[in-house]
């Protein structure tokens, strides 16, 4: 037994890397639910002693490799709290009301509707998670497409593309950004100031491209257009008091995010306070049932697996390799991270990818300094979030939309979308490259 433990200790880096690699493979193939894969990997990491199971060692000192130390609870509590706030707010019908008002403003013109739906999706995705946003907008989309007698696929594809672009703009817009913000110590306003401009440009360019691609399908009769222009939106708000409460809480939570640099209150604390206030008027058991616990436990399992690699020194080796390959060049390192993240995030889930890369960049920061790594964090964010548009499995929002479309008899084929996805992703990454160079690297 002792010889086995000694062997595991000697080969800890290889074993932890193998567990992470196997987890990636099973997550990518989707043969087993990814939360199960993450928890199995985490259990194996603890069982083999790659991380400590107890807080204190036998001599009474604290174990730096205690597994809880590697679980980022800022990320966990921020996700849970925002899910609670969004689930409660959605019940009022206010998001659908806004979407319907935007549609009425288009006077039923299909191209304008496509742009409006994309704009709504992108803006809402900056403040809510992408999956929630597309779930909110899809029923409206199917109704509009039926009223106009138009294929809904162009609308649906543009929406999930817009959700991934919009989610890139803020700290809470996409899970990779939450991981990056926590690891780098970036505030909500840091993301807004550094990314909103380039994300807006990417959105305009990409959505204009989608309108051009689908221009021949964006045609409807004047009678059909008039039906959309006269949508009855008077009964969309189902609970006015709930809407008012939700709007006040959302405003205060976002204000808390924005003023973090002044108050120094963590984003997860702001979100927890907001969620708690809304829960005072609800049945907590029912609301908590709607929280995506599979996502939460996926994160926890993932943090433990990656913690095993970090504790064994594997992350430090990866950081050294990257610096060796780029010969320490900040520009080269930035571009490798941006394009590598973009391409890989289109193939594998961007959450485990970002969770692996964040500690690696933190290690580079400890060696090269904060000024050197500042642009690298933004490259990771842009690449991981925008790369999700490359394939229909690149982001959770893509999968949700394609499954919903298939259930309605509108199949979005993997290979057919791929040619558009590659085009959209490469345009997004090219624009991001120009921005990163001009903003951070040109000296």
N, C-alpha and C positions, 0 to 999 in steps of 0.2 A: 504493500500500500504506500509506504513512504517513498519507494523508488518511483511509483507512478506519479505521485504528487511532485516529486523532484523533476521528473520528465516534463510534466505539464508546466511547471514553473520555468524550466529552461526554454521551452518552446511556446511560451505564452503568446508571443507576437504572431507566430504562424497559425496557432489554433484560433486566436481571436479574429484574425484576418479571414480564416477559413469559414468561421461562423457567419461573419458579415457577408462574405461572398455567396455562401449558400442561401442566406436570407434574401439577397438581391435576386438570385436566380429564381427562387420560389415566388417572390413578389412579382417579378416580371412575367412569369408563366401563368400566374393567377390560378394555379391548380388547387392551391390551398388559400383560404382567406388571409389577407396580409396581416391582419391583427393576430391571427393564430401563429403565423410565421414569426412575427416579432416577439411574441410572448414565449414561444418555444426557444428561440435564440437567446432571449434574456435568461430563461430558466437554465439553459445549458451553460451560459456564461457564469452564472452564480454557482451552479453545481460543480463545475470544474475549478472553482476558486479563482477565476480570472479577476473577479472583484470580490471585495469583502462582504460578508453577509451580516456582520455586526458592526456597530459604530466604534466600539473600543477594542483595542488589542489586549492580549493577556497581561501586558505590563501596565495597563491602565491608560495608555496614550490613545489618542484618536487615530483611527485608520484613515489615511488620505484616500484610500481606494475603496472606501465604503460605498456600496452601489447607489445609495440615495444621493450622494454628492454629484453623481453624473446625470441625474434626472433634472431637467430644467423646469422647475415648477412655475417660473414666470410664464413660460410658453403654455404649460398645461392649464393654469388658472385663467389666463387670458382667453384661451380657446373656449373653455367651459363657460365662462361668464358671458362672452359675446354670443355664444350659441343660445344661452338662456334669454338674453336681451332680444335677439333677433326673432326667436320662436314666439315670444310674447308679443312683440310689436307686429309681427305678421298677422296675428289673429284679428287685428283691427281692420285689415284690408287696405291700409294706407299706401302700401307699395303698389298694389294693383291700381289704386285710384290715380297715382302719379303716372303710371304707365299708360293708362287709358286717356288721360288728359293730353299726354304727349302725342298719342296716336290721333286724337281729334284735331290737334293743331296742324297735322300734316295734310288735312283735307282729303285723306284717302289715297294720296299719290304713293305708289309702291316703293319707289326709290327713297322718297323722304321717310316712309315708314321704316324701311331697312336701316337708314341712318339713325332714326329716332330710337328704335329698339336697341341698336348697337350702343348709342350714347347712354341710354338709360342703364343698360347692362354694365358698361364700363364704369360709370359714375358710382352706381350702387356697389359694384364689386370692390371699389376702393375702400368701402366702409363695412361691408358684410363679406362673408366668405363666398367664394365663387359658386360653390354648389348651391347654397341658399338662393343666390341671385338668379341662376338659371332655372331653378325650380319655381321661383316666383314668376319669371317672364314666359316660361314655356306655355302655360295654359292660354295666356293672352295671345301668344304667337299662333297657336293652332286655330283659335277663333278668327283672328284677322286673316290668316291664309285661306280659311274656308269662306269667309265673307268676300274676299277678293277673287276666289277661285284660282289661287296661285299655289304652286308647290312650296311647302313650308321649309324645305331643306336649305335653300339659300339664307333664309332668316335664321334658322337654327345654327348653321355653321358660323355665320357672322356673329351671332350672340356668344357662342362659347369662345371664339377667337377674341372678341371684345372683352369678355370676362377675364381672360388671362392677361390681357394688356392692361386693363383698368386695375386689376388686383396688384399689379407691379408698383403702382404709384405710392402706396402707403404701407405703414408698419403692419396694419391689421388686414390688408387686402388679400394676402396670400400666405399660407402657412410657412413657406420658405423665408418670407420677410420677417415673420415673428421670430423664427430661429435666429436669423441674422441679427435682428435688432437686439435680442437678448445677449447673444455672444459678443457683439461688437460694442454694446452699450449705446446704440443709436436711439434717439427719441422719435416720436411720431413726426415732429417737425423736421427732423433730419431727412427723413424719407420724402416728405412733401417738397422740401427745398431742393433736394438733389435729383429727384426722379420725376416729379410731376411734369416738368417742361418737356423732357425727352419722351415720356410716355404719351403726352398729348400729341406730339408730332407723329409718333409711331401709329397712334390710333387713327389720326386723320389720313395718313398715307395708306395704311392697311385697309381701312373701311372703304376708302375711295377705290382701291384696287378690287375689293369684293363687289362693290356696286358695278364696276366696269365688267368684271367677269360674268356677273349674273344679269347684266342689263337687258338681255333678250327675254328673260323670264319675268322681269319686273314690269309687266303690262297688265292692266285691268280696265274693264269697261267703266264709263262714267257712272252708271247705275250702281255698280259694285263699290266704287270709290265713295259715292254719296252715303252708302250704308255705314261705312267706317267713320266718315266725318260726323255722322249723327249718333254715335254710340251713346247709350244711356249710362251715365256714370254716377247717377244720383244715389244708387243703392249699394255702391261698392264698399263704402265705409260701414262696417257692421257694428262697431262699438266706438262711439265718438270719445267717451271718457278714457278708454284704453288708448286710443290714438294720441290724445293730449298727453297722458302720462308717459307714453313711450317716446314721444317727440321731446319732451322735457328731459327725460333721462338720457336719451341718445345725445342730445345737445350738450348736457353737462359732462357726460363721459368723454365725448370728443374734445370738449373744452379742457378736460383734465389731461388728455393726451397732448394737446397743443401746448399747454402751460407746464409740461413736465420739467423743462429747463429752469423754471422759476420755482415751482413747488417741490420738485424732486420726489413726487409721488409716483411710484411705478405704474405702468400702464395696466398691469394685472390687478392692482389694487383699485384703480379707478373703475375698471370693468366689473370687479366683484361688488363694489358699492352699488353701482347702477343695477346689476342683476338682483342684488338683495332687495333693493327698494321696490322693483317691479314684482318680485316674488311675494311681497307683503300683501298684494291684492289677488294673488293666484293660489291655486292648489299646487304646492311644490312637487308633490309626487307625480302629478300629471305632466308638469312642465319638464321635470328632470327625465321623464321617459323619452322625450323628444330630443334630448341631447345625444349627439353622435358619439356614444361611449366607445364604439369600435375605433374611431379615429383617435380618441384620447389615449386608449390603452395601446394603440399602435405606436403612438409617440413615446409613451413610457418604455415599452419594450425596446424600441429602437435606440433610445438614449442609453439604455443599459448595455446593449450589444456594442455600440460605438464606444461607450465608456471602457469596455474591456480592451478594445484596440488601443485607446488612448493611454490607459494605465500600463499597458505592456510596452509602450514606446512606439507603436506602429504609426500613429499620427505624426510623430516627430520625424520618422523615417520618410513618410510621404512628403512632408514639408521640405525636407532636405533634398529629396529627389527633384521636386518641382523647381527649387532654386538652382540646383545643378544643371537641369535641362535648359533653363532660361539664362544661365550664367549670371543670375542675380539681377538681370535687367527688369526694372519695374514695368516698362512698357510691354515687354515680351510676356512676363508673368501675368499681367492684366489681360492681355489678349487670349492667352491660353485658357485662363479661367473663364472668360466671357464666352468664347466659342465652344470650349469643351463642355461648359455647363449647359449651353444652349442645345448642343447636339445630343448630349447624354440625357438631358431632361426630357427630350422627345421620345427617348427609347425606354427609359426606366422612370419610376416614380420620382418626382423632383423633391419629395419630402425626405426620404432616406439619403438621397444624394446630398442635399443641403446640410442635413444633420451630420454627414461625414465630413463635408468640406469645411464647415464652420470651425471646428476645433483645429483643423489643419491651418487655416488662415490665422487663427489666434496664435498658433505656435510660430508661424512666420513673423507675426507681429512682435512676439517676445524676442525674436532674433534680430529683426530688421527695423523695428520701431513702428509707431502708429502712423507716421506720415507716409511711410512706404506702403503700408497695407490699406490705407484709407480708400484708394480707388479699387483695390481688390475686392472689398466687401460689396461695392456697388456693381462690380462686374459679376459677382456671384449672384446677386439679386436679379439683375437684368437677364442673365443667361438662364438661371433656373426657372424664373417665372415665364419669360417669353418663349423659352424652348418647349414649354408645354403645348404650344400650338402646332408642333411639327407633325404629330400623329394623333389619331383619335383615342389613343391610350396614354397620351402625354400628360394629361391632367384629369383630375376627378370630374371636373365640370364637363369635359369632352365625353367621358364615358356615360354620365348621367343623361346628357342630351341625346347621344346616339341610341341608347337603350330606349328612351322615351319615344324617339322618332320611329324606331323599329316596331314598337308596340302599337303605333298608330298606322303601320303599313308603309312607312317611309324609311327605307334602309339607306344609311350613309356608309358606303363601302370604304373599307380601310385603304385600299390601293387608289381608289378614285379621289379620296380626300388627300392622300399623301402628296400628290403633285401640287395641290394648293398649299398644304401645310408646310412643305419645304420652302416654297416661294415666300410665304408670309414670314416664316422663321428667319430665313436668310436676310430678307429686307429689314426685319426688326433688329437683327444682330449687327447688320452693316450700319444702320443708323445709330445704334448704341455704341459701336466702335468709334464712330466719328465723334460722338458726344463725349465719351470717356477720354479720348485723346485730347480734344480741345479743352475740356473742363479740368482734367486732372494731370495729364501727362505732358502737355506742351509747355516747356519751360524755357 
